[in-house]
Amino acid sequence: MYSKARVSLALGLAAAFLACGGGESSEETPEEGRDLSLAPAESVAALSDQPAAPTATQPPATQPARPRPQPPAARPTPLSLTSGTTIELFASDTLHSRKNKVGDPVMATTASAIQDARGRSVIPAGAVFLGTISDIAPAESPGGQGRMAFTFDRVQFGGKTYGVQATSDSLGTYMKGRGVTAGDAAKVGAGAVVGAVAGRLIGGNKTGTAVGAAAGAAAGAGVAAATRDIDIILPAGGLVRIVLTAPFTMAEIAG
C-alpha cells in the first residue's frame, strides 16, 4: 500500500516537471540557433572623420602646367617720315624780294600734325621749321614771275631740335610793282640818247636832234614802265609747302 502511493507521487512530480518545460527540446527556434557571439562586420568597423584613401583606380593628382615662356615683345617701329613727304607750313614773317636776299633766315610753323603712313603723329602741330632763303629775285617786267625758294634743315618741337632735309615746293606769294625807280630812270636816259641820235640822223640839224631827244625820252619812259621790276612777296601767314628730300627720323641735334 505504501509503495503504491510513493509511485503515484513520483509519477505526478515527473508530469508536473515536464509540463513546466524542464526538459530540453530537440528542435531549435531560429533565434535559438543563431550565434550571437559576434556582431555584424559593419558594426565593428572603425569610425573616422578622415577622407577615404584613393583607390587604385583613381588617377593621381596632376601638377599644374608651367606657363610657356613668351617671346620678348617686339619693339615699336621708330617714328619717321619717308622722303617725298609733303608738309604744309605757314610763314612766320613777311619776306620781300626788295628787302631780303639769299641766305636770310626763314621760319615757318605747322598748323596740324604730320603723320606717317600708319597714321601716327610724327611732327606735332605748332612745330617750327628753320631754314634759309636759297633763291630770291623780283620779276624783271610786269607779267613776269619773281623767284623765291627756301631750304630747311631743322625742326623744333617738344623743347628739342631735330635735323631735317626739305625744300620749298610752292609758296603763297603775290607780285607787286615798285613804280619807276632810279634804276628805271637809267633806262629812260638810255632811251633819250637813242632818240637824240635818231633825231639827228633824221632831221640833219639841231632842231631834229632836240625833237629826237624828246621823242627818245618819251620812248625811254615807256620802256622803263614796261620793264620795271615787280617784287615777289610772301606775307606772314602765307602758305609754305615743302617736300622732304631725305627720310626724317627722330634724331635730335644741338639747337
VOKENU-251915 format. One record per residue: x, z, y negated of N, C-alpha, C, O, CB in turn. Coordinates in pm, whole numbers, plus 32768, in hexadecimal, padded with zeros to 4 digits. Atoms other than C-alpha are relative to their C-alpha. Glycine has a CB too. Example, Ala and Ser with C-alpha at 12.3 -4.5 7.8 and 13.67 -1.06 7.14 Angstrom:
2
80598000807784CE830C81C2805A80007F8880C280427F8A7F9D807D7FFD 7FAE7FFA8077855782CA806A7FB380497F937FE6805A7F2480297F727FD2 
This chain:
255
805280008077800080008000805680007F84803E7FB57F257FA380768000 7FA57FF78070810F80597F16804E7F827FF180607F567F7F805E80748011 7FAF807A800681DD7F247F667FB17F8D7FCA7FE67F397F8180377FDC8087 8055806D803080BC7E3F7F227FEB800B7F6C7FE67FA57F277F797FFF8047 80157FEE809180877ECF7DCD807D7FDA7FB280737FA17F467FD980927FE0 7F828021804381F67EA77D7280127F6B7FFD80437F377F99807780428044 7FF280937FFD81F37D3A7DD97FA67FC27F9A7FCF7F667F547FE17FC7808B 805F8038806280C27CF57D07803180167F74801D7FBF7F1E7F75803F8011 7FCA7FE6808781687D977BD880727FA27FE0807D7F717F70802F80917FF4 7F8D8058801582A27CC77C057FD37F737FE3800C7F2E7F8E805C80028078 80348088801581DD7B897C187FC17FF57F757FD17F8F7F327F987FDC806D 803F80048084811A7BE17ADF80687FFA7F9280557FB17F307FA680797FEB 7F9680038065825B7C227A1980437F797FFA80677F497F8E8068806C801B 7FBF80857FFC82F07AD97A897FAA7F997FBC7FDB7F447F72801B7FD58091 805B8061803E81BD7A1A7A21800080107F697FFC7FAE7F1F7F7180128036 80007FE9809181C27AC078CE80807FCB7FC0807C7F957F517FF080967FE2 7F808030803583317A68789B80007F6A7FF1802E7F327F8E807380298059 80068094800482F478FE78F07FA17FD37F937FBC7F6E7F517FD27FC68088 805F8027806781CA78F07807803D800C7F7780147FC37F1C7F8280538008 7FC17FEE808382A5796676E780767FA37FEA80BA7FB07F84802D808F7FEF 7F928062801483A5784A771780868039801E80E980087FE980017FCD7F74 7F7E7FC57FE284B4791B77A080567FA7805180CF7FBC80537FEF80818045 7FAE805A7FAF85287805788680317F8B7FB27FF97F6B7F497FB37FD08077 7FC68077804285F976D978257FC07F8680387FAC7F7980B180987FF98012 8041807D7FD585587583782D806B7F98801980D37F9A7FD77F997FCD7F97 7FA2806D7FE0860B745778C07FF97F8F7F9D80557F3E7F967FE67FCB808B 800F806980648586737377A8802480377F77800780AB7F587F717FC87FFF 7FD77FD980878614737F76457FBB7FA97F9A7FAA7F307FAC80987FF67FF0 803B804D8070856C731C7502806F7FB87FB780E47FD97FC97FB1805D7F9E 7F978048804C8622722574188052805B7FAA80CB80497F9C7FC37F957FA9 7FB57FA88055867B733F733180608054805180CF807380247FA380587FB2 7FAE7FAA7FAF87017410745080767FB5803780E07FF0804D7FAF803C806F 7F90804C7FC687D672F174D980637FD07F9980CB7F9B7FBE7FCB7F8A804C 7FA88034806B8875729F7387806F80647FE5805A80DD7FE07FAF7FE57F7D 7F8C7FAC801C89D4731F733F800980177F6B80277FBB7F1F80837FC18035 7FFF7FDE808E89C573D271F48085803D7FD6808D80787F6A7F90805F7FE1 7F807FC180228B30744271FA804B7FB47F94809E7FEF7F508056800D807B 7FBB805280648BA5731D71187F9D7FC97F9B7F327F997FC0804D7F8D8042 8054803C80698B1272B26FCE80187F6A7FFB807F7F3B802C801E80407F75 7FE98092800D8AE4713B6F8180807FE57FB380AB80357F607F877FBC7FB9 7F7E8022803A8C2470886F197FFB7FFB7F69805880267F2580307F7C8035 8006800D80908BA970416DBA7FF980867FBA801E80927F457F8B7FAE7FD9 800C7F7E803F8B6871AC6D79808580467FF3809380A07FA07FA18056804C 7F807FBE80068CD1720D6DB880667FB07FB080D87FDA7FA380348018808B 7FA2805080518D6C70F96CE18022804C7F807FCC80897F427FC47F747FDD 7FD47FB980798E3871866BC37FC87FBD7F847FD07F437F77809980067FF8 80378034807D8D92715C6A72806D7FFC7F9780BE80597F8C7F8980577FCF 7F9B800F80678E6870D969517FC87FB07F8E7F797F547FA380807FBE8037 802A804C80768E30706067EC805B7F8A7FE3803E7F3C7F887FFB805B7F87 7FA3806D80178F586F6D68017FC87F7D80377F827F7E809C8089801F8040 803280827FCB8F0D6DF5682780417FE1808480B1800A80A1801A7F8E7F9D 7FCF80237F7B8F376D69697D80787FA47FF4807F7F517F997F917FBD8052 7F888055800190846CC969CA7FD87F71801E7F7C7F59806D806980338066 8024808C7FE6907E6B4B69C380157FDD80928075800980D280517FA17FA8 7FF5802D7F7590446AAD6B1180637F8F800980927F5D7FA37F787FD48037 7F9C806A7FEB912969AA6BA37FD07F7B7FCB80217F257FA780227FF38094 80368081802E903D68916B3A7FFB7FF67F697FE87F887F357F767FEB8039 800680038092904268F369C780857FD07FC880ED800A7FE87FDD808B7FC7 7F8180348035914768236903804180657FA47FFB80AD7F5D7FEA7F7B7FB6 7FBB7FA1805A925068EE684D7FEE7FD67F6F7FDA7F617F50809780088022 800F801C808F9237690A66D580737FA67FD080E77FBC7FF37FFE80847FAE 7F9B805F803092EB67E966248039802E7F7A7FF3806F7F2B7FC47F727FF3 7FC27FE0807F93E0681565057FCE7FA17F947FB97F2B7FB2809A7FF9800B 802D805C806B936C678763B080697F937FE980E17FAC7FE77FE4804D7F7C 7FA78071801393FB662E6373804D800E7F7D801480327F167FB27F7C8001 7FAF7FFA807895196626627B7FE47F877FA77FDC7F177FDA809480098023 80188074805894D7654E614780767FA1800280EA7FCA80027FE4802F7F6E 7F96806580009597640B614B80417FFA7F767FFC80027F117FC87F768027 7FBC800A8084969C63EE60397FD37F827FB67FD27F157FEF809A80008010 802D80708051961E63115F2180767FBE7FBA80D380027F8F7F9880307F99 7F928044804796FE62065E897FFE80277F6D7F9480457F377FF57F66800F 7FFC7FDB8090977162515D267FAB7FA27FAE7FA77F297FC680907FFE7FCB 805780518056968061DB5C1B80527F987FB680C07FB37F847FB280597F9D 7FBB806C804696DF608E5B848006801E7F6B7FA5804B7F2F7FBA7F7A8019 7FF17FEA808E976660A85A267FAF7F9A7FB27FAE7F247FD680927FFB7FD8 804C8060804F9686600C591E805A7F997FC080CB7FB67F997FAF80487F94 7FB4806C803D96F85EC05897801880207F6C7FB980417F257FB77F79800F 7FE67FE4808E97A65EF257457FAF7FA47FA67F977F307FC780957FF17FE1 804B804F806096E15E7D561B805A7F957FC380CC7FB17F9F7FC580597F92 7FB1806E803997575D2B559B7FA27F8F7FD87F2D7F8C7FFF806A7FCD8066 80478079802896E65BE554FB80587F88801F80D27F8D800B7FDA80047F67 7FB480767FD8974D5A8D557180267FAB7F887FE67FB17F1E7FB17FAE8064 7FD8806080689802598A54A37F8E7F9D7FEA7F4D7F73804A80837FB68027 806D805A8021970A58A953F07F8180487FD67F2180087FAB7FE27FAA8074 80757FB2802C961359C553A67FF07FF37F68805080027F1D800F80968029 801C8009808F956E599252547FC880857FCE7F7A80C680147F9D7F8C7FE1 80287F81803C95365ABC51707FD57FE77F70801C7FA47F25807380698007 8030800F808994685AC950318021807C7FAE800080ED7FD47F687FE57FFE 7FDA7F95805B94F25B984F137FC57FE57F767F8B7F7B7F5D809A800E7FF7 802C800F808A949B5BD04DA78070802C7FA480A7809A7FB27F7E80527FE5 7F8E7FE7805A959F5BBD4C927FEC807F7FB17F7E809B7F7F80157F8A7FA1 80087F84804D95EE5D064BEA80157FE77F6B7FE480337F18806780648032 7FE1801E808D966C5C654AA57FEB7F6B7FE57FEA7F1980408092802A7FDD 800C808C802996395B2449E0808A7FBF7FFD80EA7FFA7FCA7FBB7FF57F75 7F83804C7FFF974A5A1F4A167FE87F7C7FB77F827F3A7FCC80337FE68092 8014806E805F977E59074918807D7FA8800180EC7FDB7FF87FE280367F70 7F8C805A7FFB985C57D34928805080007F7E80C57FDA7F7E7FD37F728020 7FB47FF8807D98BC580447B9805180817FF980BB80847FBB7FA17FF67F87 7FC27F7D800F9919597347E180568029807780B3807880687F9880677FE9 7FB97FD57F8999985992494480607F92803180557F1E800A7F9E80258070 7F9C805E7FCC9AB958F049FE801B801F80937FEF808580C8808580087FAD 7FDB7FED7F749B4258C94B5D80518081800E80AB809C7FBF80507F868036 7FBB7F817FE79BB65A184BEA7FB780787FCB7FD980E97FEF80887FFC7FC4 804E7F8E80329ABA5AEF4B2E7FB3804180737F8A7FFC80D07F9F7FD37F8F 80467FBB7F939A135BF94C067F6B7FDE80037F2E7FC07F9C801280987FF2 808F80197FE998B85BC34C987FC980728054800A80A080B27FE77F748045 80417F977FB497C85CCC4D177F6D7FD980157F297FB07FB7800B808A7FB8 808A80227FDF967C5C8F4DCA7FCD80638069801B809A80B67FF47F6D8033 803C7F987FAD95895D6F4E887F967FC7805E7F4E7F6A80397FC3806E7FA8 806880287FA194AF5D464FBE7F7C80417FDB7F7780B77FB8802880268092 80847FCA801D933B5D6F4F837FBC8035807E7F62808980767FA87F967FC0 80397FD47F8092E85DA150F680708009806780DD7FD480537F907F9E8030 7F9C7FED7F98939F5E02523380227F7C80447FCB7F2680547FCF80668068 7FD380757FB7946C5CF952E8800680258093804C808480B8808C7FCD7FCC 800D7FDE7F72941E5CF7545D804C7F9D805780647F2B80317F6E80038028 7FBF80587FA094D25C6D558B7F977FB980557F1F7FC7803C8063804F805A 805C804E7FAD94395B8D56987FA2805880507F398029807C804C7FA6805D 80557FA37FB593A95CC257497FA580527FA67F6080AC7FD58057805D8053 80587FBA805C92F55D3C5612803580857FD07FEB80D27F947F7E8014803E 7FC57F82802E93E45E5C55CE80377FEF7F7380757F897F53806F802F8061 7FCF8005808994365EAB5465809780147FFF80C9807A802E7FB9806A7FA9 7F6E7FFA800695A75E645428802D80267F73807E80817F61803E7F79802A 7FE17FE2808B95BF5E6252AD7F7E802A7FBC7F1F7FDC7FBB80437F847FB6 807E7FCE803694B65F3551FB7FE07FC37F7880357F877F37800480977FF4 80288028808793F15EE250C4804C80557F9B806380CC7FB07F6680107FEC 7FB57FB9806694B05F3F4F8B80967FF9801280E0802F7FC17FD6808D7FFD 7F6F80117FED96065EE3501B80367FA77F917FF37F4A7F6480207FC4808C 7FC28049806F96F45E5D4F1180707FA7803480D07FD88071803580627F94 7F9780607FDC97C25D234F51805A7FEB7F87802B7FDC7F167FC37F788030 7F9D800F806A99005CFF4E8680557F84801B807F7F6C808C805A807E7FF5 7FB080797FF299BE5BBD4E4680317FCF7F7A8039801B7F1A7FB17F938046 7FCD803C807B9A435ACF4D3E7FC57F757FEC7F8F7F398049809B7FF88003 8029808A801D99E959884C92806E7FA3803480E27FAE800B7FE77FEB7F65 7F9D805D7FC99A9458744D567FFD7F787FB9805D7F2C7FC27FE67FEB8095 8008807E804B9A1C57504C7B7F93800F7F967F2980467FB27FE17F85805E 80637FFB806C996757344B2C80247F977F9780987F8B7F6F7FF9808D7FC1 7FEA80678067993C561A4A317F797FD37FCC7F1A7FC9801980517F878038 807E80328039982C559F49427FEC7F6D802680487F2A80557FFF80117F65 801A808F7FF19785544E4961803C7FB77F8980367FEA7F197F677FE2800E 7FBD8048806D983C534848937FA07FAD7FAB7FC97F727F47806A7FA68039 8062804B804D96FD52A548187F75803180257F6080688091800D7F668019 80897FDA7FDF958852E848027FD27FB5807E7FEF7F3F80917FA17FE27F89 802C803A7F8294E752A949508064801480708043800080E57FE67F6D7FEE 7F9C7FE57F99962952FE4A037FEF808C80397F9D80DB8009808D7FF07FC7 80077F7D7FC0965D542A4AE1808780467FF580F0800D80147FD67FF28095 7F867FB180039759553B4AA680238031808B7FDA801880EB7FF180767F9F 7FD27FCD7F7E981955E34BBD801180987FF7804280CD7F9380867FBC802A 7FEC7F6F7FF59813574F4C298000802380947FA47FFF80DD7F9180507FB2 7FF57FD97F73988557E04D7680468087800A809880A97FB5804D7F948053 7FC87F7A7FED98E159394DFB803C800D808C80177FC580E87F95806C7FE9 7FC97FD77F7E99B159CC4F157FF880988008801F80DE7FAB80957FCE8011 800F7F6E7FED99675B284FA2805B802E807180687FEC80D87F6C8025801E 7FA67FCA7F9A9A5B5C0050647FE680938022802A80CA8079808E7FF27FD2 80207F747FE499C15D5E50627F6A80197FF27F247FD47FA7804E805D7FA3 808A7FD1800F98735E0A508F80028097800D804880CE80627FA07FBE806B 80027F6E800498285F7750437F748035801C7F1280077FE1803380337F78 807E7FB87FE89715605650D08021807F804F8085808480977F977FA7804E 7FEA7F827FBA96F861B75156808080467FD980B88092802880007FEA8092 7F867FC0802C982362245089807E7FC5803C80EA8000802D7FFA808F801E 7F8E803F7FC1990A61375149800B7F6E7FD47FAA7F327FA57FF6800A8098 7FE6808C802399A75FE2510A802B7FB4807D80817FE280C8806E7FF67F91 7FE380527F8B99B15ED1521280307F767FD380087F437F6B7F837FF4805B 7FD08086801E9A675D8652187F987F9780287F537FA7808D80837FE58048 805E806D7FE599965C47520C803D7F7F7FCC80897F7F7F6B7F75801C7FC0 7FD48084802E99DC5AD451E97F837FAA7FEB7F3D7F89804A80647FBD8066 8079804D801E98CD5A0E513980157FB07F7F80657FD47F2A7F85805E7FF2 7FFF80538078989958FE50367F717FE67FD47F157FED8025804B7F7A8018 8086801C8033977258AA4F577FCF7F7A8036801C7F1A80417FFE80007F65 803D80797FCC968357A64FE17FA67FC07F977FA67F467F867FB0801E807F 80538030806E958A57874EC47FEB80727F9E7FEA80E77FC37F777FC98034 800D7F9E806B955658354D777F877FE07FAA7F637F6C7F98808180047FAA 807380118058942C586C4C95802C7FED7F70800A803E7F1A7FA28078800A 7FCA801A808694D857D44B637FA27FA57FB07F457F6A7FE6808C7FBF800A 804580618057945057104A3D80647FCA7F9B80CD80077F857F8580427FB8 7FA78041806094ED5628493A7FCD80187F717F55801E7F59800A7F66801D 80247FE9808D94F6566447C280667FB87FA780DF7FCC7FB37FFB809A7FDF 7FA880498059957F557E46B5804180597F98800580BA7F6A7FB37F927FBA 7FB77FB280629685560545C67FE57FD07F707FFA801C7F1280957FF9801E 8002803C8085963B551E449E80897FC17FE780E07FC5803E7FDE806A7F92 7F82804180229754546443ED806680697FDB804E80BB7F827FED7F9A7F8C 7F967F9D80149896553043F780797FBD7FC080787F467FA3802780438085 7F868036803999F15505436880397F928058806F7F2F80278068806F7FEC 7FD080677FA59A4E5444449A7FB07F807FF27FE47F117FF87FFB8031808F 805480778012992953614468801F7FBB7F7C80117F417F737F6B80268006 7FDD803C80829995532B42FB80747FA1800F807B7F3B7FCA8022806D7F99 7F8F805A7FE79AD55291437A7FCD7F7A803380047F1080138063803F8065 8039807C7FCF9A005194442C7FC37FB27F8B7FC97F377F877F97801C806C 803980438076994D514E42E3806E7FBD7FB0805E7F4A7F867FB480667FA7 7F90803A80499A9D5117423380377F86804680597F238005806D80667FEF 7FD080737FB59B0C503043457FA37F897FEC7FD07F177FE3800C80218094 8061806B801599CD4F694315800F7FC37F7680007F4A7F667F7280338014 7FEF803380899A0A4F4D419D80797FA67FF680757F3F7FB3800C80737F9D 7F87805380029B684EC741D17FE47F7A804080097F11800B807480468049 8022807F7FBD9AE84DC742C77FA87FAC7FA67FBB7F327F9F7FB9801A8088 805A804A805999D64D6541CE804A7FC37F8A802C7F537F617F91805B7FCD 7FB3803280719ACE4D4140B180517F84802680557F227FDC805C806C7FCA 7FB280737FD29BAB4C5A41777FA47F8880167FC57F177FF2804C80228081 805E806E7FE79A7F4B9041E17FCE7FC67F7D7FC07F4C7F737F8A802F8055 8030803280829A024B78407680677FAB7FBB80437F457F807FD980737FA6 7F96804F80409B504AF93FF6800B7F778044801C7F1080028087804A8005 7FF580817FBB9B5D49F241037F8A7FA77FE07F977F2D7FD7800A80168098 80788052801A99FC498540B77FFA7FD77F6F7FE57F617F527F81804C8027 8014801F808D99F3499B3F3A807B7FC47FBD806D7F777F5E7FD8807B7FB7 7F868033803A9B5D494B3EEC8022803C7F7B807B80087F387FF57F6F7FF2 7FE07FC0807F9B5D4A333DBB7FE5809580097FB580C8806F7FB07FC07F8C 80127F6F7FFF9B504B9E3D567F6E8027800F7F4D808B80508038803C7F82 808F7FDE7FF499D84B973D327FD57FFD80917F8D805480C17FA97F9F7FAE 8020800A7F7299BC4B253E9480388075804C7FFA80A680AA80367F7F803B 7FC47F8D7FBC9AA54C3B3EFB7FAB807C7FEC7F9380C98049808F801A7FCD 80547F8C801C99CC4D3F3E4C7F7F7FFB804F7F54805E808B7FE280097F6B 807D800F7FB498924CB83EE58019801780947FCB805A80D87FC27F757FEB 7FDF7FEE7F7399384CAB4036801C809080217FF780BF808D80787FAC8027 7FE47F737FE999AF4E1140127F7E805080097F6F80A68060805880387F91 80817FBB7FFE98504E893FC37FB57FE380827F7C803C80C27FAA7FD87F87 804680257F8497C24DC840E38044804080788003806B80D77FFD7F678010 7FB77FC27F9198D14E4A41C27FE6809480097FDC80CB807780947FE77FF2 801E7F708000988E4FB041577F78801C803D7F688079808C800780377F72 80867FED7FC897204F8F41A780017FE880957FC2803080E27F9B7FA27FBC 7FF7801C7F7197724EF642F28046807280498021809980B780497F7B8019 7FB77F927FC1986A500B43367FAA807B800F7FB580C18074807C80227FB0 805A7F8E7FF69764511542EE7FA07FEF80747F83804E80BE7FB280137F7E 805980197F8F967A507043E2804680138085800F804880E57FC57F747FF8 7FB27FEF7F85978C506544E480188094801B800E80BF808E80867FB67FF7 7FE87F717FED97DB51D744AB7F84804780357F8E809C808D802D80407F7C 807B7FC17FD29670523944D77FE27FDB80907FAF802C80DE7F8B7FD97FA7 801F802E7F799654516B460F8064803580668047803980DE7FFE7F698004 7F997FD47FA1979451F346A4802380947FF1808780C0802A807E7FAD7FEE 7FE07F7380159789535F46377FF5804D80847FAA802680DE7FA4803D7F95 80017FAE7F8697C8546A473F7F7C804C800C7F4280787FA9807680637FFF 80787FB47FE0969C550F47E780298072805C8058805A80CB7F917FA58042 7FD17F8D7FB396E3566E48617FA8801B80797F2F800480778004807C7FA7 80487FD27F8A968256E849B9800080997FFC806880D77FE680427FCB8086 80117F6F800F95FC584D49BC7FB98039807A7F56800280A97FB080217F7E 80437FB37F9695A659424AD27FD580847FC1802A80D77FA1805E8016807E 802C7F84804194CC5A574A41800A8078805E800C806880D87F717FF07FCE 80077F867FAF94D45BC04AB67F7C8002804D7F127FEA8013800E80807FA7 807680047FAB93E15BDA4BD87FE97F78803E7F8D7F67808E7F8680287FB2 800F80857FC7940F5A684C2A80287FFE80938078804F80C180547F9C7FB2 7FE6800C7F71941659FB4D9680907FD4801B80C37F797FDA7F9E7F9D8040 7F7C80277FCF956959EC4E427FF77FFB80997FFA806380DB807180667FCF 8007800D7F6E954E59624FA3808C7FE2803480CD7F8380077F9B7F8E802B 7F7980117FCB968F5983506B7FFB7FE380967F957FFA80D78056807E7FE5 7FF3801D7F729706591651C380808041803380EA80357FF580017F65801B 7F8A7FC47FC597F259DA52A380597F92803A802A7F3F80877FD98067806D 7FA180627FCA9927590A52EF804E8039807680A07FF380B180607FD37F93 7FC47FBF7F8C99975A0053FD7FA1806E802E7F53809F7FDD808F803B7FDF 80587F937FD298E45B0254D8801980817FB0808A80A07F8A8016801A8096 7FF57F808047989D5C4B542A7FF6807180677F97807480B57F90800E7F93 80037F897FAC98EF5D8D54E58011807B7FA7803A80727F34806E7FFA806D 7FF97F84804D98E55EF75479809080337FFC80AE809F802F7FA1806C803C 7F747FDA800D9A585F01542B801880337F73801C7FE77F13805D7F88801F 7FF07FC280859A8F5FF55310808A7FE37FC880ED7FE380117FE980978008 7F81801680449B9E5FAA52128006805E7F887FA4809D7F6380107F6B7FD3 7FF17FAC80779C27606350E87FB27FC37F8D7FB67F4A7F76809580107FDB 80508031806E9B43604A4FBD80567FD17F8E80237FA47F287FA180697FD0 
